[in-house]
């Protein structure tokens, strides 16, 4: 019985991990992640520029 519970828990953890990875790399959330990534560099009075037209990127 405990082997079945362990297997079910393992499957649950793998599914949760896959959901987190999907959310992190999903194109749907790209703009939000880019905005959140700019938080440390923000001046409190200016919004981040995440237009994707940044000419300084290599």
C-alpha positions as a Python dict, from the first residue, in 0.01 Angstrom:
ca = {
    (1, 'X'): (0, 0, 0),
    (2, 'X'): (279, 246, 85),
    (3, 'X'): (440, 182, -255),
    (4, 'X'): (121, 299, -425),
    (5, 'X'): (111, 615, -215),
    (6, 'X'): (476, 684, -294),
    (7, 'X'): (416, 634, -666),
    (8, 'X'): (113, 864, -660),
    (9, 'X'): (312, 1130, -476),
    (10, 'X'): (594, 1102, -729),
    (11, 'X'): (350, 1147, -1017),
    (12, 'X'): (195, 1447, -841),
    (13, 'X'): (536, 1611, -794),
    (14, 'X'): (633, 1551, -1158),
    (15, 'X'): (305, 1705, -1277),
    (16, 'X'): (354, 2006, -1048),
    (17, 'X'): (709, 2052, -1177),
    (18, 'X'): (592, 2032, -1539),
    (19, 'X'): (324, 2294, -1469),
    (20, 'X'): (581, 2531, -1316),
    (21, 'X'): (819, 2485, -1610),
    (22, 'X'): (533, 2540, -1856),
    (23, 'X'): (433, 2862, -1680),
    (24, 'X'): (793, 2986, -1675),
    (25, 'X'): (857, 2928, -2046),
    (26, 'X'): (512, 2980, -2195),
    (27, 'X'): (503, 3254, -2461),
    (28, 'X'): (174, 3368, -2310),
    (29, 'X'): (354, 3490, -1998),
    (30, 'X'): (665, 3630, -2169),
    (31, 'X'): (570, 3997, -2137),
    (32, 'X'): (484, 3957, -1767),
    (33, 'X'): (813, 3779, -1695),
    (34, 'X'): (1009, 4050, -1879),
    (35, 'X'): (833, 4319, -1676),
    (36, 'X'): (897, 4133, -1351),
    (37, 'X'): (1262, 4085, -1446),
    (38, 'X'): (1305, 4462, -1476),
    (39, 'X'): (1182, 4533, -1120),
    (40, 'X'): (1533, 4561, -967),
    (41, 'X'): (1631, 4823, -1227),
    (42, 'X'): (1323, 5041, -1206),
    (43, 'X'): (1316, 5399, -1099),
    (44, 'X'): (1005, 5444, -890),
    (45, 'X'): (866, 5703, -1133),
    (46, 'X'): (924, 5530, -1470),
    (47, 'X'): (765, 5213, -1609),
    (48, 'X'): (988, 4945, -1768),
    (49, 'X'): (1045, 4942, -2143),
    (50, 'X'): (961, 4591, -2260),
    (51, 'X'): (859, 4676, -2614),
    (52, 'X'): (1110, 4433, -2761),
    (53, 'X'): (1258, 4706, -2982),
    (54, 'X'): (1572, 4742, -2773),
    (55, 'X'): (1853, 4814, -3019),
    (56, 'X'): (2126, 4764, -2759),
    (57, 'X'): (2078, 4388, -2735),
    (58, 'X'): (2331, 4173, -2915),
}
